[in-house]
Amino acid sequence: MQPGGVDSHVHIGQSASGARSADDWTTGTRGAISGGTTTVVAFAVQAKGKKVMPAVEAYYELAKGKAYCDYSYHAIITDPTEEVVREEVPKMVKFGITSIKVGITT
């Protein structure tokens, strides 16, 4: 049995700036499997002025029952307020999110 690959940078079912990813969780993960990738790590993006955990939970709902391989998320924090850093980041870690990307541009 051959090991599967891990793609740690995918945009599946994601929308930003009015555009949506070409793949949803079904087509994206089926494509991953066909290429030998057995795990994908997608991005869950916080909207400015919003909490992070609801975004993470919403992205998990997008994949629920539609993924053909293992998956996880990086959380993208677009609004790194003190509240987010002190309260939301520990919640994400407890939830199982172990990597984040922090946007500091305006």
C-alpha positions as CSV (number, residue, x, y, z in Angstrom):
1,M,0.0,0.0,0.0
2,Q,1.3,3.4,-1.0
3,P,1.1,6.4,1.4
4,G,-1.2,9.3,0.4
5,G,-0.2,12.9,-0.1
6,V,-1.2,15.9,2.0
7,D,-2.0,19.1,0.3
8,S,-1.8,21.8,2.9
9,H,-2.9,24.7,0.8
10,V,-6.3,24.3,-0.9
11,H,-9.2,26.6,-1.6
12,I,-12.3,24.5,-1.8
13,G,-15.8,26.0,-1.6
14,Q,-14.3,29.3,-0.6
15,S,-15.7,32.7,-1.6
16,A,-13.8,35.9,-1.4
17,S,-14.2,39.3,-3.0
18,G,-17.3,38.1,-4.9
19,A,-15.5,35.1,-6.5
20,R,-16.1,31.5,-5.6
21,S,-13.6,28.6,-5.8
22,A,-14.2,26.4,-8.9
23,D,-14.3,23.3,-6.8
24,D,-16.8,22.4,-4.0
25,W,-16.0,19.7,-1.4
26,T,-17.2,16.9,-3.6
27,T,-15.2,17.7,-6.8
28,G,-12.2,19.1,-4.9
29,T,-11.7,16.0,-2.8
30,R,-12.5,13.5,-5.5
31,G,-9.9,15.3,-7.6
32,A,-7.4,15.1,-4.7
33,I,-8.0,11.3,-4.3
34,S,-7.6,10.7,-8.1
35,G,-4.1,12.3,-7.8
36,G,-3.1,10.4,-4.7
37,T,-3.8,13.1,-2.2
38,T,-5.6,11.7,0.8
39,T,-5.7,14.8,3.1
40,V,-6.4,18.4,2.2
41,V,-6.0,21.4,4.4
42,A,-8.3,24.3,3.3
43,F,-8.7,27.9,4.6
44,A,-11.4,29.1,6.9
45,V,-11.6,32.8,6.6
46,Q,-12.7,35.3,9.3
47,A,-14.7,38.2,8.0
48,K,-13.5,41.6,9.2
49,G,-15.3,42.5,12.4
50,K,-16.6,39.0,13.0
51,K,-15.5,36.2,15.3
52,V,-13.2,33.4,14.0
53,M,-14.9,30.3,15.4
54,P,-18.2,30.8,13.6
55,A,-16.3,31.0,10.4
56,V,-14.4,27.8,11.2
57,E,-17.6,26.0,12.1
58,A,-19.3,27.2,8.9
59,Y,-16.5,25.9,6.8
60,Y,-16.7,22.5,8.5
61,E,-20.4,22.5,7.6
62,L,-19.6,23.1,3.9
63,A,-17.5,19.9,3.9
64,K,-19.7,17.8,6.1
65,G,-20.9,14.7,4.2
66,K,-19.3,15.9,0.9
67,A,-15.6,15.1,1.4
68,Y,-14.0,12.0,-0.1
69,C,-10.7,12.3,1.8
70,D,-9.5,13.6,5.1
71,Y,-9.5,17.3,5.7
72,S,-8.7,20.1,8.1
73,Y,-8.4,23.8,8.1
74,H,-6.0,26.7,8.5
75,A,-7.9,29.7,10.0
76,I,-7.2,33.0,8.3
77,I,-7.5,35.8,10.8
78,T,-8.2,39.0,8.9
79,D,-9.1,41.1,12.0
80,P,-6.5,40.3,14.7
81,T,-8.0,42.2,17.5
82,E,-6.9,41.7,21.1
83,E,-10.2,39.9,21.8
84,V,-9.6,37.5,18.8
85,V,-6.0,36.7,20.0
86,R,-6.9,36.3,23.7
87,E,-10.3,34.5,23.3
88,E,-10.7,33.1,19.8
89,V,-7.2,31.5,19.2
90,P,-7.5,29.3,22.4
91,K,-10.9,28.2,21.2
92,M,-9.6,27.2,17.8
93,V,-6.8,25.2,19.4
94,K,-9.2,23.4,21.6
95,F,-11.4,22.7,18.6
96,G,-8.4,21.2,16.7
97,I,-7.2,24.1,14.5
98,T,-3.5,24.1,14.8
99,S,-2.4,26.5,12.2
100,I,-3.4,30.1,11.5
101,K,-2.6,32.8,9.0
102,V,-2.8,36.3,10.2
103,G,-3.5,39.1,7.7
104,I,-2.1,42.4,8.9
105,T,-2.8,44.4,5.7
106,T,-5.7,46.8,5.5
